Amino acid sequence: MSLKNYQYNAILRTYDDRRAASRVMLEKRQAEIAQKLPAYMELQAKIIENSMQFAKASLFAENGSPDTAGLRQQNEALSRQKEALLTANGYPADYLSPVYLCKDCQDTGMNGEERCHCFKQAVVDLLYAQSNIASIIQEENFGTFRFDYYNDNAVDPKTKLTPRQNIRHIYETCQSFVRNFDKDGGNLLFYGNSGLGKTFLSHCIAKELLGTAHTVLYLTAYELFDILGKAMYDNEQDFAASAEHILDCDLLIIDDLGTELATAFTMSRLNLCINERFINHRSTIISTNFGVQELADRYGERNFSRIFSSYTPLRFFGDDIRLKKKMES
């Protein structure tokens, strides 16, 4: 589910369209004010005249002069008069300022030398549209999670908890993860047999963080490794550029780790991805049907050590919830 060039270019065009629309709106407003408030245009003309005089005077005075200081003060007073004239006639003081959907990048998509947060969000939104996750999280969220699917009688010998007690602990941990996300960040590892709610709770977290303007990217392990595999001939710098949305999003969810067709190369890319996100304090959730030893055997000591040293492990156990849901339908 990587972003295609035509999709990337389509996002760039939306920024061109935004700036064009802003220019058209500003021109219409200027024409409106010129017609309704000629006094405003007279003040504006005086500011322009003073600015030209200021420029000429500055050519002959390195540190300024009484003339340039006076011109500056005049323009400041004229600007205040313009704002007062607008507000007195029912217009906002900034009515003739450019209108941007994103004030941080002024609808350029760039904030300094980096892609603006709004651009990154646009990329993630497009990827979500491809995966249909937006519709899924309307059904699978904290409000629709049900504890009654989990047995409250059988006790797990390792934890001394019933499946229901265990899932309540996991549920509360997930809610705490969301509440403290901006302050603490962190990473979660969901592991245990299939059909126990790992993907469901990933969707719960995704919905909450998306609702608070965080960038969240959900990828199955198959989709992630497909992206990693396509970057086989990229060096690490080129890979980081092509996988920017994976490395930089606020939260990356990797679902069903272990179902992918892995190679030594993609394993190294996985390690790079996990390390880059850890170093840059980007949060990650990994869910897998593997147990602890299976993870160590499949992904090697390096990846295993990183995951278990920097992730909060949450073990799911109990009966297959999917089967119970099918029996109800």
Summary of the structure (lengths in Angstrom):
residues: 329
radius of gyration: 28.0
end to end distance: 31.3
largest distance: 89.7
contacts: 936
relative contact order: 0.10
helix: 61%
strand: 10%
